[in-house]
């Protein structure tokens, strides 16, 4: 079974930093993209950052200049370094990937279980 496991969430004061990590494992043939989404109470889940292949990372406008996504293709991991955190960054953050399983003919979408990030004084 394919799994995406996030870690690194927690409580931080405004202006602080957190680093989220995600490990992808399972019967994987290839990975098209890895990224991060978030969902705050009462809001739709939104894209935060992603890397497609080895391309340039994409960021939501709200996090540009503050968040940095990285990807280690050899280890099938991705990290989200979050700096200058704001109260409005509070959300459940989900790791996400489009990938091709060894026993499937097409790319599929997978989600992690989510990790809570709370920015509060």
C-alpha positions, 0 to 999 in steps of 0.5 A: 500500500502507498502511504504518505506520512507527515510530521513536524506540525505543532504550535508556534508563535507568530513570526516563528518557524516550522518544518514539515516533512513527508515520507512517501512509501509503497509499491511505487513505479514513478512519482510525478509530483509532491506537494502540500495542501492545507485546510483551515476551518470553514475553508476549502482545501488549498494548494500551498506548494508543490514540485512537479518532477524536477521543475521550479516549485510553485507556491500559493501567493499567500506563502511566497517568500515565507515558505520553501518546498524541497524534494528528495527524489531518491528518498521520496520525501518532501519538506516544507520549511515555513518561516515568518508564520502568521495566524492565518497559516493555521490549518491542517497541512496535508502531504500530496502526491501524484504517482504511478504504482507498480501494478497500475496503468495510470497516475493516481492521487494520494494524500497523507493523514494531515498534521496540525499547524497552529500559529498563535500567541 
